[in-house]
Amino acid sequence: MPDIMNTVGIWLGAFFTFAIFSFLYKDNPFYKLAEQIFVGLSAGYGLIYIIYAALMPNLFTKLATDFGGNLILLIPFALGIMMITRMVPKIQWLSRYPLSIVIGTSAAISLLRFLKSDLIAQVAATMINPFATKVPSEIVGNLMLIIGTICGVYFFYFSKKQEGIAKIPSKIGVYFLMVSFGATFGYTVMARISLLIGRLEFLLKDWLHIIK
Amino acid sequence: MSLNTSSVIERRIVYFLLFLAVLLPLLFPIGWGSEVSPVVKMSYDLIDQTPAGGIGLISFDYEASTITEMQPMAVAQIEHAWSRGQKVIATALWPQGPQMAAQSFEEAKRNPLFKDKEYGVDYVNLGYKVGGMVTVQALGSSFKDVYPKDSSGRDWDTLPMLKNLKNIKGLRWICSLSAGEPGLKDWIMIAHDVHNVPVTGGTTAVSAPGFLPYVNNHGQLTGLLGGLKAASEYEALIDKKGPATTKMDAQSVAHILILALIAVGNIKVWIRKRDNAKKIEVKDA
């Protein structure tokens, strides 16, 4: 039985792969079918997974096995119920309370972490002595890091018109930004090609058994 | 033929060429090699220099959609850690992570060198936890409180390799294989920046440029694997001709084709602009 299910799964995978790829020719009912099934399945899978992986072990099982010892869990339980009231127009105002708690706590936790890791640590990482090393390529790299950061940030300084000598660092910043966009584009192409490779490998290996 | 129809046909030709550029190297491998980049070597060194018996953690923060890029990294790192006598914990901040971890361990165990690796002794799969950064933060206090059971429901106390592990500080290295949020960034922010545990990571190629600044003199990130290319480099470092290496031919041929298409596109635009300019000149005359 598992073998049959596996084979059916592979054939379905192959069918939906072709259905999605058919969009490259033009929009058609097969593509639409695959798209709708994907959206529905993803939503269904996500919901059921959250119930079994998050709600059951963290809430319902604990309350069912030791209600008295887990009374504190009634608070998130109540907040969760209040969140669902969004679906009832008359009492949907109740959902604002759990939402405000989520936003408040998330902002508080993230603010400190992002401030330390993304701002202070990143700025500090550019405060280096470029000549600390004797390797020429590293010295050039360090100088580019410092110049690139300063000029890149300066490009986004809009409080004073950038003209005359003040235009030079801005112009250099643009070149650094362009290089970074180019690198990002290259990485994006690599990622998208990897997805295509993955699908073709599935078709050739698991479906057709042409490659090992 | 209108400009619109011609553009649609051209687009289809591009898709077809790209299809061939990926298909043919998969059918007939070329065997092109690739050089190992310093950021991948840093990641490799982190695991390589960890003493035998040390515990490393791989967080499987991706799903099936990015399996082509991420799974080869996971398998290579597990095999590398096992070859150095280390133990590996798998966790997940994404719901499908535990399945990805199980598949990776299974694939690594297909290698005859590691067929005797035992669950609970050499590796565990602790499963998925919702919460992202909050979960990572909680691991700083107690692992057992966050993961009282593993992904199959086994109690923490029945898993021998976890006996002396109290919190995140007991780990020798952490690697987040991350396809988005939550993921690598949360591990950097908490595990390294708060608890000073070395963190390395693997990301899809599309996210890699965003993480490279964390590989800095503060050691926020100890190396980074970005996409399939980095996975193949890691395979080269552990002397393995794995799935990433075999797919790199297709990747390289596709990239050459895209470069050629960009060049052709630019020449076409240049010719069109020149013709238009000529037409305007004739009209003015």
Interface residues (C-beta under 8 A of the other chain):
Chain A: L24 Y25 G46 Y49 I50 A53 A54 P57 N58 I109 S110 R113 F114 K116 S117 A121 Q122 A124 A125 I128 S180 A183 T184 Y187 T188 V189 M190 A191 R192 I193 S194 L195 L196 I197 G198 L200 E201 L204 I210 I211
Chain B: R12 Y15 L18 F19 V22 L23 L26 L27 S65 T66 I67 T68 E69 P95 G127 Y128 V130 M133 V134 Q137 K149 K185 I188 M189 I190 D193 T204 A205 V206 A208 P209 P213 N216 N217 H218 Q220 G226 G227 L228 K229 K247 A250 Q251 A254 H255 I258
